[in-house]
């Protein structure tokens, strides 16, 4: 079998600052039911401004399917060698299957000096016990129920003016991840966050 190419790890963007991330293609890696398909800001922005990003997300997805161990080994190596304090999964895309999540857990355990975070609508994932350095924010969309089994996780809500489940003490997303770290940090554990529709 041909050895896969290296994956694309972004070293930051306008919102996240210098926080690195790995992404997968929108829609293709997301659960079938997701309500945000027609409003997906990644699809809108990428097709308008940055087709190369979509290509790199597709390539990451292909590499993962070709050799999952190689895919995650690169994330481990990148975070360990660069002593990355914060890392995000999926500026685009989502957890495509259970074994991907299982590898996310192994990766966090292998690189305890990095705090990992994912925002997800992959509600069917069996999350189990999380390593201390892996944060999960469950993504909520107006009108779509979140399973009871996910009550233990903080939520990140999309507010379009109709969402009425946002707790009063929820934090408004600052839009500057590298100054905030609320989605990663234990001091905010259990705090919901909301983001105005964009």
N, C-alpha and C positions, 0 to 999 in steps of 0.2 A: 504494500500500500504506500502511495506517495506521502511523504511527510508534509503535514499541513504548513501553511504560512504562519507567520507571527500574527497574533491578534492585534487589534487597534485599541490602545488605551489612551483616552483623552487626558491631557494634562490640565484641563480646566476649561471654563468658558465664562461668559459675561456674568452669569448668575452665580456659578459655583466658585468663581475666582480660581485659585490654584489647586482645588481639590480634584484629584484624578478620578476617572470613572471608566467603566467598561459598559458598552451598550449593545443591544440587539435590535433587530428591525421592529418597528412598530407594527401592530396588527398581527403579523406572522408569528411572533413569539408570545403574543398575549392570549389569555383565555378567550374562547369563542364568543362568550356571552358579553364581553365588555361593552358598556353603553357608550363609551367615549370614542368609538371607531370613527364616526362621522365628524366629530369635532376635534380629532387628535391634532394637537398643536404641533407635534413633531412632524407629522405628515405634511401639514400646511407649510411650516417653516422650511423643512428640508427640501421639499420639491420646489419651493420658491427661491431659496437662497443657497442651499448647500447639498447638491446631489452627491458629492464625494462622501459626505457623512453617511448617507444611506448606503452607499457601496461598502463602506467600512463596517456598518452594522450587519449587512448581509454576509460579509466575509466572516465576521466573528461567529455568526450563527452557523455557517457552514463548517468552520473549524471546530466549533463545539461538537457538532454532530459527527464529524470525522474522527475526533480524538478528544473526548472530554477531559482526560487526564492532562493532556498537553495544554489545553485551554486554561485550566485552573492552575497548572504549574506556572504558567506565565504570570498570572495575577499574583501568586505567592512570591515569585521571584522579584517582580517589580516592586511590590510593597516592602519586602524584606531588604532588598539591596538599597532602595531609595529612602528607607526608614520613613515611610509614608504614615503620617498620623491619622489621616481620615481618607476613606475610600468609599465611593458610591457605586452600587450596581444600578445600571439601567436609567440613564437620563432618557433613553428611549428603550422601549420593549419591556418585557416582564419575565418572570420565572417560567420557563416553558414546560417544565416537568419536574416530578419529585426528585429525580436523581441530580438535577441541576442544583436544587436547594440543598440536598445532602452534601454536595461538593462545596457549596458556599459555607456550610458549617465546618467542614474539614479545613477549608482555607483559613477561616477565622481562627480555628484552633492552632493552625500551623504558624500563624503570624500574629501572636498576641499583642505586639506593639502597635498594630494598626486597628483603628475602630472602623468597622464596616457598617454600611447602612443600605437598606433597600426600601423603596416605596412599592407596594404591590397590590394588585387586584387578583392575584392568583389565590383566591379564597379556598380552593380545594387542597392546597398544600398542607401536608402534615408537618407542622413546624417543630414539634417536640420541644426539648429544652434548648435554649439558646446559649451560646457562649457569651460571656460578659461583654465581649468586644464586637458583637453583632446585633444591630438594632433593626427591628422590623416596624415600619409604619404602614398600617392598612389604609389603602386609598379608598375613600368614599365618594360616591357620585350621587347627586340628587335623585331621589325616587327609587334607588336600588338598595335592597336590604343587604346588610352585612351579617353573615352567619353568627349565631350566638357564640360558637366555639372560638371566635376571634375577639371576644370581649376583653381578653387579657392584654391585647396590644393597643397602643395609642393609634389614633386615626389621623390621617391627613385628608381634610375635606376640601372639595372643590365648591366654592361658593358662587353661585350664579344669581343670587338673590332669592332662591327658593329653598335652599338647604336649611332645615330647621332642627337638625340633630347636633349642631355644633355646641359644645359646652361653653358656658359663659366665661370660663377661665382659659379657653383655648388661645393659643398664640397666633397672631397674624404672621405669616411668613414674611421675613424681612427682605427676601429676594437677594440676600448676600450670604451664601452658605459659609464662606470661609471666615466671616466675622461672627457668625451666629452659632453654628454647630448644634442647634437644638434637636435636630433629628437624630443625631449621633450620641449626644452626651447623656450620661446617667443622671445628672442633676435635673434633667427635664423628663426623666422617665415617667411615663404615664400621662404626659401632657399632650393633648390634641393640638393640631396645627391646622389652620385653614389658609387657602390660597384663593384669591379672587380669580374668576374665570379669565383666561388669557389665550 
